[in-house]
């Protein structure tokens, strides 16, 4: 295998026009289904049973299976707000146009401001019912039940944080029998009731908070940051200097690339879309392999004449036949761009039409720690 490939292929790192990739770039039109009922519970304002609603955003004409999902949760001090929040709608559409499935949820509101943590439990139980509803519909929505993220603003961030790191049970707002855990949390100016409930191994956390927030004091964000550092939970921390509460104009669009990159990295979406071959390769011709990854990461590209399937440590499924495989060192990803593209090109000599090769990368973070393996790419010349 090694002698054959060295004779046939000339590795030529190339700078080409950037390509598009799912989970990074705008690729799809978006379908919206509004007011889906995900559960029911007793209203805290009327004492009557009410239906709990969410809006679904999904890519149109997307053939992919097992897509990641993001649950978006509005703020409003637990007394106001709705799933129709303008910035959440922008995020939901932006996510769906990149290949995610997004849902924006309503939850039960209080008649007055909460005075103790237990006042927030009905909303939390609704939130968890919504996550369970996503898993209940995973097959029909083509959602990967092990890749669900949660983004909340203010009160919604409280709910995301409590869902991921709290100890309050699941409630009975709907969809029993399904999991209500989430794999990634994006906290926009929220807080956790007790940071000591966080444990090592908990989901990665992105924290965004204004340093002059007087509604949810900035010290609450600092407490979260100190706790995740102490526990070694993967995290990113974005204090927005001199900003008050809910600084959406600073987050969107300024921090949107970081948000998308955080999801890409910690939902391990390289396993689904981290590597692709550009159309048009042939023998003779040129094969361009585009790698979509995370900044500062390094990658080792592998090529094989055959395909296999076995778990590689805890990094994912290795798809190549190791008995007929060659490793090809490639350049590191750009250290600045949040979700950079790196292209590796091969000159293909004549006389090899019909040759099938399989490609995959193993990726390590900037510290050299192995992080994931990419999707498997098949090329037939």
C-alpha positions, 0 to 999 in steps of 0.5 A, spaced: 500 500 500 505 504 501 509 503 495 503 504 491 501 510 494 508 514 494 508 512 487 501 514 485 500 521 489 504 527 490 502 531 496 501 538 494 498 543 500 494 548 496 491 555 498 484 555 494 478 558 494 474 556 501 469 551 500 462 550 504 461 545 509 455 543 513 455 546 521 460 552 519 457 555 512 450 557 510 447 551 506 440 550 506 433 554 506 429 553 512 423 550 514 419 552 520 413 549 524 410 553 529 406 551 536 408 544 536 405 541 543 411 538 547 407 537 553 402 540 558 402 542 565 398 546 570 399 554 569 402 558 575 397 563 573 390 560 572 391 553 575 388 550 569 392 545 564 395 548 559 399 546 552 407 547 552 409 549 545 415 550 541 417 552 534 421 547 530 427 550 525 430 544 520 434 545 513 430 543 507 432 538 502 438 536 507 439 528 506 443 527 512 441 523 518 443 524 525 443 531 525 445 535 532 440 539 535 440 545 539 434 547 544 433 555 545 430 558 551 428 565 552 429 570 558 424 574 561 425 573 569 421 567 569 415 572 568 415 574 561 418 573 554 417 567 549 419 563 544 418 568 538 424 572 541 428 576 535 435 574 536 433 567 538 429 566 532 435 569 528 440 564 531 435 558 530 434 560 522 442 561 522 443 554 525 438 550 521 441 553 515 447 550 517 444 543 518 442 543 525 435 542 527 433 547 532 427 548 537 425 555 540 421 553 546 416 556 551 415 554 558 410 556 564 411 563 567 410 565 574 405 571 576 411 575 579 418 574 580 421 568 583 424 569 590 427 562 591 430 557 587 424 552 588 420 557 584 423 556 578 422 548 578 416 548 573 419 552 568 425 547 569 421 541 568 418 544 562 425 545 559 427 538 561 420 535 557 422 539 551 429 536 551 425 529 552 420 531 546 426 532 541 429 525 543 422 522 542 422 525 535 429 524 534 428 518 528 422 523 524 426 529 525 433 525 524 436 528 530 442 525 533 440 523 540 447 524 543 448 531 540 443 536 543 446 542 545 442 548 549 443 555 549 439 560 554 439 567 555 438 570 562 432 566 565 433 561 559 440 560 561 438 558 568 434 553 565 440 550 561 445 550 566 440 547 571 438 541 566 446 540 565 448 541 572 443 541 577 440 536 581 432 537 581 429 531 578 425 531 571 418 533 573 412 530 569 411 536 564 411 530 558 415 525 554 416 520 560 421 515 558 426 519 554 433 522 557 433 529 558 441 531 559 444 535 554 451 535 551 453 542 551 451 548 554 451 556 552 450 560 558 448 567 556 448 572 562 445 566 566 447 563 573 447 556 576 443 556 583 449 552 586 455 551 582 457 546 587 452 541 583 457 541 578 462 535 577 468 533 573 466 530 566 459 534 566 458 537 559 462 543 556 460 550 558 460 557 554 459 563 558 458 570 556 456 575 561 456 583 561 461 585 566 456 591 569 450 586 569 446 588 575 440 583 573 444 577 574 451 580 577 457 578 573 460 575 580 455 569 578 459 568 571 465 568 575 463 563 580 461 559 574 468 560 571 472 558 577 468 552 578 469 549 571 476 551 571 477 547 578 473 541 575 477 541 568 470 542 564 471 544 557 469 551 557 470 558 554 469 564 557 467 571 554 466 577 559 463 583 555 467 589 558 462 594 560 456 591 558 449 590 562 444 585 562 442 581 555 448 585 551 445 581 544 448 586 540 455 584 542 453 577 542 450 577 535 454 577 530 460 579 534 461 572 538 457 568 533 463 565 530 465 563 537 458 560 539 458 556 532 465 553 533 464 551 540 458 547 538 462 544 532 468 542 537 464 540 543 459 536 539 464 533 535 461 534 529 468 533 525 465 526 526 460 528 521 462 533 516 470 534 518 472 532 511 470 532 504 473 531 497 471 536 492 467 534 486 471 533 479 477 529 481 479 523 476 485 520 473 488 524 471 487 530 475 487 533 482 484 530 488 482 536 493 481 534 500 478 539 505 478 539 512 474 543 516 476 543 524 478 548 530 483 553 530 490 551 532 488 543 532 493 538 528 491 533 524 494 526 521 490 524 515 490 517 513 488 513 506 486 506 505 484 501 500 479 498 504 474 500 509 473 497 516 469 499 522 471 499 530 472 504 536 478 508 536 479 509 544 473 514 545 474 518 539 469 515 535 469 510 529 475 509 525 473 506 518 479 504 515 482 498 513 489 498 517 492 493 514 492 497 507 493 504 510 498 510 509 499 516 514 500 522 511 502 528 515 498 535 514 499 542 516 495 545 522 489 549 522 489 556 522 490 559 529 486 565 528 480 563 524 474 560 529 472 554 524 478 554 519 479 550 512 485 546 510 486 543 503 490 538 502 491 536 494 494 530 490 496 530 483 492 523 480 496 520 474 493 517 468 491 509 468 488 509 475 480 510 473 476 505 478 481 506 484 477 506 490 480 510 496 478 511 503 480 517 507 479 519 515 483 524 520 485 523 527 485 530 530 488 533 536 487 540 540 493 545 541 496 541 547 497 535 542 491 531 546 487 527 541 480 529 541 476 526 535 476 522 528 473 525 522 467 522 518 470 517 513 470 519 505 470 515 500 473 517 493 472 513 487 477 515 481 
